Amino acid sequence: MADLLPRAVRAAPHRDPGPPPQAWAAGGLRELAEELLAPSRLAAQGIFRPDHVGRLWREHLAGAHDHGRRLWGLLVATRWLEGRVAPAASAARAAG
C-alpha cells in the first residue's frame, strides 16, 4: 500500500473505534457478541480465557465499565479464528 497512500496517512496511528456504545444495547451486535463470546466457543478455540471475557462482557452490559473497544477486538478476533484454530489444533494433535 506504500505506493498508494501518502506518507502522512501511512504514518498516522490507525485505531478502530469499534461500534458506538448504543450498538451493544440490543439487536444484532449484542446477539452476535453473545454467540461469539460464549464460554464454550472460546474454550473450543483455546485462545482467550472464557472467564475473563465473561467478566468483561458482564461489566460492559451492567454499565460498570466501557469495554466496548476491547470486546469489539475480541469479536473480530474470534470471528477470524473460526475455521483456523480447529484445523490447526487437529493437525498438531495428529503430528504428535
N, C-alpha and C positions, 0 to 999 in steps of 0.2 A: 504494500500500500504506500510505501515511501514515495514512489513516483507519482502517486495520485493525490496525496494530501499535502497541504502546506506544512512546513516545519512547525509553525506555531500550533497547529492543530495536533500534530503528532506528539509534541512535547507537553501539551496541556494534560492535566490529570483527567482521567475518564472514570466517572463514577456512575453507576446505575442507581438512581434514587429509589428504584423499586416502585411499587404501586402506591397510590395515595392512601392515607390511613383509613378512609371510609370504605375502601375496596375490600378490606378484611371483614367488615361488619356482617355482611350477609351475601348470599349469592354464590356465583361460580368460584370466586377466588377462595372463599372460606371452605367450600366443599372440596375444592382441589387440594388445598392445604391439608385438610383432614384425611384425605385419601393418600397423598404422597408422604405425609409425615406420620402416618400410622406406625406405632411401635413395631408391629410385625413386619412391615415393609422395610423399615430402617434396619431392623435386626437382620433380615434376609440379605440386605445389601452389604452389611458389615462394615460400613464406613463411619457413620455418625452414631453417637450414643443415644438410643431412644429415650432414656430417662432425662438426659439433658435437653434434648429437643422438645420433649413433652413439657418440661418446666418452662422453657422459653415460650412455647405456644400458650400455655395456661396463663402465664404472666401477661402476655400480649392481649389475650382475649379479655382478661379481667381489667385491663387498663392500668395495671401496676407499672409496666414498663413498655416503652415502644420498641419492640424487637422487629418491626416491620422490615427493615433493610436486611437484617440477619436472616429472618425467616424467608424472605424473597430469595436470598442467595441459596438457602437450603432447598427451596422448591426447585430452583433452576438446576442445582447440582443433582438432586435425587432424580429429576426427570432425565437429565443427561446420562446418569448412571444406569438407567433402565436399559437392559439389553447388553450392557457391557460388563457388569460386575459378575453376574451369574455365570456366563460363559467362561470368564477368566478364572473364577473360583473352581469351576468344574475341570478346566484344563490343568490347573495347578494340582488338584487332587489326583487327577489321572496320571500326572507326571511323577507323583510320589513325593 
